[in-house]
Amino acid sequence: MIKKLALVCLSLGLSTAALSQAQEEPPEVVGGSVRTSTSVAVPVMPGDVIGRQVAEVIASDLRSTGIFTPLGPSGLPSYAVEEAGNPAYPSWRNAGVAALVSGYIEPRPDGRITLACYLHDVTAGRELTHQGFAVTAADWRRAAHKCADLVYSRLSGQQPFLDTRIVYVADTGPKNNRQKRVALMDSDGSNHRYLTIGRNTVVTPRFSPRGDRLVYVSYIGRRPRVLLYDVASGQERLLIPGDHITFAPRFSPDGRDVVFSMAENGNTDIYAVSSSGGSPRRLTATPGADTSPSYSPDGRRIVFESDRSGTQQLYVMDADGSGQRRISFGGGRYASPDWSPTGNFIAFTKIAGPFRIGVMSPSGGGEKILTDGWQDEGPSWAPNGQFVMFHRTPQGAGAARLYAVPVEGGAARLMPTPVGGSDPSWSPLNN
């Protein structure tokens, strides 16, 4: 019973203690990452008073990927609008940079602005790509993120991920009166706002595939209940009416269903239900606690955790509940699995003394531990499948914070949240 309680608590999210010359293709990619850090100049963009701010956001975004060394905007020379698409390559070459991000900001007759974004190979003296992004004046940061994504994608060969949002559980207040609220922000920490008021404890918020809805768990009358939340309107409703104990929700890849856990008659099983309402369909019926389900990106399979073997382990089954089989055999316990959007990895929390974040193949092979913190848990994938976000609680006292680590290995970076946080979920790329 104690093991089952610990499994359920974890499932609910509760803490337990140089570009090459004249190249036509992107730089060499090794396992999803650029082999060496590429120096990229990002000077102030002309054409508007926010030109410096736009350049600062682009530089910050590129730095956050861990594969670029952005220079500027401070300390770099200015240029005219006419030079955005035809820069003085010898001057930038003398500055020792491999690539240059240039552009300009132009007002539109409809009141919006256009950010023209160019990427240049300074060594070869040629343009690599360009694109214009039209946004409202208030959404200039989104245009900057899109420009950074253009640069990242062209140089890394990977899909974009910077113009995204993050939802998480914000932890505020004194230790004896903590408030846990669902909070939403851009991936760089800007535009932060709270979606719930803190009346009830909340855990495990998760985005829908379009990013327009959330599912999360709220303790209503001390019982965990799954709620669906519309981000635009702020309206919410119970997933399963009545007084059922429901938790660990996640959307299907097409957004039509929600898979979740429900406890009844002393057993915890996995169910699926239409996100528009209806009767739940039971997918597991083995004695024990089955929880933390996550769909494969094609929607055909589900990974979940279960203590049916005596300890928390990972299992995979078909979406209808058939073909259940264990995939984790590396020693210790495994929890909170999350299938990557590319389909080639499953991220998980490994519990063997400290809590660590790891990945393995969907068949259970190639297990690799990505982090080395004391208590790292709750993985969530970036939409391009190249980074895993999680929350880390320091040893001893201290609030949990959000971090992201490259799936190919490297140092974890602290995500910019204004308060302590846990249970992160990365949105799909914004439209």
N, C-alpha and C positions, 0 to 999 in steps of 0.2 A: 504493500500500500504506500509506503514511503517513497519507493522508487517511482510509482505511478504519479504521486503528487509532485515530485521533483520534475518529472517529464512534462506534466501539464503546465507547471509554473514556467519552465523554460520556454515552452511553446507559446505561452501567452506574452512572452517578452519580459518577464520579471527577472531582474538580475539576481544571480546567486553570487554568493560573495564576489659635317661639312658637305653639302650637296656636291655631287661629282660634276665635272665639266661637261657641257653640251649634252646633258642627259635628257632623254625623252620620258623615262619612267621615274617614279618616285624613288627616293633613296632605298638602299637595301633594307628589307624588313626581316627581322629575325624573330620568329615566334610571336609576331604581332606588334613588335616594337622596333623603332628605328635603332640601328646598331649603335650610333654615337649621337651625342647631343648636338643639335644643329643651331648655330647662332643666327638669330633672326632680328633684324632692325625693325623697330616699330616707332617711327617718328610721329610727331603731332600731325594730325590730318587738317588740311586747310579747308576753308569754306564755312565754318561755323564756330561759335564760341565753345561748343562742346568737343571740338577736335582733340584737345588734350585728354579729356575724360574717355573718349572713345578709344584712343590709343592705349590708355592705361588699362582699360578692361581687356583689350585684345592681348596685351603683353602679359597680364595676370593670368588669363585663360591659358595661353600657351605655356607659361611656366608651370601651371598646375598639372600638365600632362606628364611632366618628368622627362620629356625627350627633346625639349627645346630650351635654348638659353636666349631669352628675349633681351634686347638692348633698347633702352628708351622707355618712354619718350623723352625724359629729361636727358640733356647732354647731347642730343642729336640735332643736326641742322634742320632748318625748316625748308619747305619747298613750295612751289606754286601749284595751283590746281592743274595747270597744263602739264606738269611734270609727273603727275600721278601714274599715267600710263606710259611715260617715256622718261624714266629717271636718268640721272647722270651716273651711269654704272661705274665709271672709273673712280669717282669720289667715294661711292659706297664700298667699292672693292678695296680702296686704300684704308677704309675704316675697319677692315678685317672681318666683315660679316659674309655669311654664305647666302642669306636670303633677305629680302626686303618686303615688308608689307606697307603699301602705300594706298592712297585713296583720297576721297574728299566727301564732304557732306553738302547736299544741295536741297534747298526748300522746294516743295512742289506746290502747284496751284491749288490743290485740294487741302492744303494745310499740313500734309504729311512731309516727311523728309526722306531723301534717298541717300544711303551710304554706298558709295562706289568703292569696292574693295579689290585691290590688285595684289598678286603675289609674284615676285620676281626672283629668278636665279641670278644672283649678282655675279657669280664666277663666270657663267656662260654669257651674261649680258642679254637676257631675254625674259619675256613674260612667261610665266607658267600657267596662270589662270586669272580670271577676273569675274566678278559678279556684282550686281547691284541689289540692294535690299531696301525696299520701301516700307516704312513703318510710321506710326504716329510719332509726333515729337516726344511724347512721354515714354515711348518704347525704344528710345535710342540704345539702351543697354542690350536689348534683344538683337538689334542690328549688329552691334559690336560682337556679341556671342556668335552670330551667324558668320561674320567675317573670320573670327578665330576658328570656327569649325571648318570653313573653306580651306584655310591654311593647314590646319591639322590633317584633314583628309587627303589633300594633295601631297603633302610631304611624308605622311606615315603610311598611306595606302589603306587606312582603316576608315570605317564609317564614322560620321560625326557624333558627338555626345555632349558638347558644351552648352548648347542652347536647350537646356533641360531644367526641370525643377526637382526639388527634394521635399518629401514629406517625412516628418519624424515626430517623436514624442518629446516635447520640450519639458524640461524638469526645472522648476523654479520654486522659490520659497525656502523657509528654514527646514531643518532636518525633521522636526517634529510636526511639520505641516506642509509637506511637499504638494505642489500642484503639478499634475501631469496633463498637458494639453497637446492636442494635435496641432502642429505648426507646419507652415508651407513657406518655401523660399526658392529663389533661383539657385542654380548650382554653385554660384560664387558667393552665396549668402545674402544677396541683395533682395529687396522686396519681401522682407520677412513679415509674416503675419500669423496670428493664431486663429485656428478654425473652430476650436471648442473653448468654452469658458472656464474649465477646470472644476466644474461641479462634481463630475465623476472621474475616477481614474481611467485612463485610456492606454491601450497598448496596440502594437502591430498594425499601424496604418499601411495600406497597400494601394498603389495606383491601378486604375483600369488601363487596358491597352491603349486607349486614346488619351488618357490623362485627364479626362473630364469628370471622373468619379473616383471615390475612395471606398474601401471597406476597412473597418477597424473594429476593435473590441472596446466596449465601454462597460464598466462595472455598474450595473443598475440594480440597486438594492443588494449590493455585494455579490451579484451573480454576473459572470461574464456573458455579454450579449453582443452579437455581430450587428453592426449598423452599416448601412450604405449611405454615402454622403455625396451630394451633387456639388461640385466645386464652384460652379457659377452662381447657383442660387442659394447655397448654404442649407438646403433642405436635406433632412435625413430621415431614414425609416429603418425599422427592424428588418433584418433579413428573414428571420423565422419568427412569426408572431407567437405569442404565448410566453411561457416561463422557462423555456429550454435553456440549458447551459451550452452556449455555442462560442467558439473561439477559433483562432488560427485561420482566418479567411484569406483567400486569394482568388483573383479573377482568372478565368480561362483566357487563352490567347485571343479569342474572338470577342471577349467581353460578354458573351451571352450567359455564361454560368459563373457561379461562385462555388469553389470547393472549400470545405471547412470541417472542423471537428465538432462533434456533439456528444455530450456525456448523458447516458441514460442507463438506468438499472445497473449502476456500478461499472459500466464499460464505456470506453471512449472510442468512437469510430469515426471514419471519414465519410462525409456525405457531399453531394453536389446538388445545387438547386439553381433554377433560372434566376438571373439577376433582376428580372422583372417580377418575380414572385412565383409561388407555386409550391408543390409538395417536394420535399427533399428526397433524393435517391441515395440509398445506403450503398457504399462502395466496399467497406471492409466489415468483417464480423468475427474477427479473431479475438479471443480473450486478451485483454491488456489495453494499453493506451496507444492508439494510432492517431497521429496528429502532424501538424506542419506540412500539409500537402502543397505541392508546387507542380504545375503543368510543364511538360516539354513544349518548346515553341510551336510545334505543329499540332499540339492539343491531343495527341494520341496516347500519351503516357503521363503518369503522375509519379513523382518521387515523394516519399513521406518518411517519417520516423516512427518507430514502434519499439516497445519493450517486450514484445511477444517472445523473444529469445531469452529474456531475463535482464538484458541491458538495452539502453537506447541504441538503436542501429538504424541504418537507412535501407529502405526497400523501394522497389520500382514496380508499378503495376500498369496494366492498360487502363485507359480512361474510364472503362466501364467496371473496373474493379477486378477483372480477371488477370491471371498470370502474375500473381504477386511473388516476388523473389527478393531475397536479401542481397545487397551489393557492397556493404561495408564489412571488412574483415581485418582492419589494420590495428586492432587493439584499442582499448579505451571505448568511450562512448561518442556517439555522433548525434547531432541535433540540427534543427532549423535549416533544412536543405533548401536550396534555391537553384532551379534549372537555368542555365545561361541562355540569353536570347539567341545565341548562335547555335545552341544545341549540343555543343561538344564538351561541356563541363557541367558539373553540379557543384556548387559551393556549399559549405557546411560549417558548423561549429564543431571542433574536435575537443572533447573533454578527456584529458589524460593528465591530471594535475591541473595546470593552467588551462584556460580556455583559449583556443587558437582558431583562426580562420584557415580553411583549406579548400582544395578542389580535387575532384576526381572525375574520371570519365563516367558516362551513364551506365557502363557495364561494371563499374567499381574499380577499374584499374587506374594506374598512374596517379595515385594519391600524392598530393604535394601540399605542404603547410606553407602558408603565405605570410603569416604574422608571428610575432614573438612577444606580444603583450601578456600581461597577467590574466586579464579577463576580456578577451575579444569574442564577440558573439553577434548573431543576427545579420548574416550577410545579405546584400542586395546588389544586383548587377547593374552597371551602366548599360544603356541601351545598345552600345556597340559591342558589349561582351569583353572589353579590354580591362575593366577595372571593377573591383568589388568594394563596396562601401560596407561599413560595420560600425558597431559602437564598442568602445573600450572603457573599461572601468579600472582605474589605477589600484594597485595593491594598497590595502588599508583604506583610509577615508578619501573621499573625493567623488565628484560627480562624473558620470559617464559622458564621453564626448564622441563625436562622429569622426571617422577616419576613412580614407580610401587607399587601396593598395593595387598596384598593377598585377594582373593575373599571371604575367610572365615572371614576376618577382621584382623586388625592389623595396625601397623604404615606404612605409605608410605615411600619408600626409594628413594633417589635421584639417577637417572641413570647417569653414568659417561660420559657425553658429553663434548667436549672441548669448546663449545660455547652454547649460548642459543638455544632453540629448541622447536618445536611444532609439532603437527600432526604426532605422531609416529605410526609405523606399525611393528608388530612383525612377523618375518619370520617363516615358518615351520621349523621343525628340519632339520639341514643340513644332506645331504646324506653322 
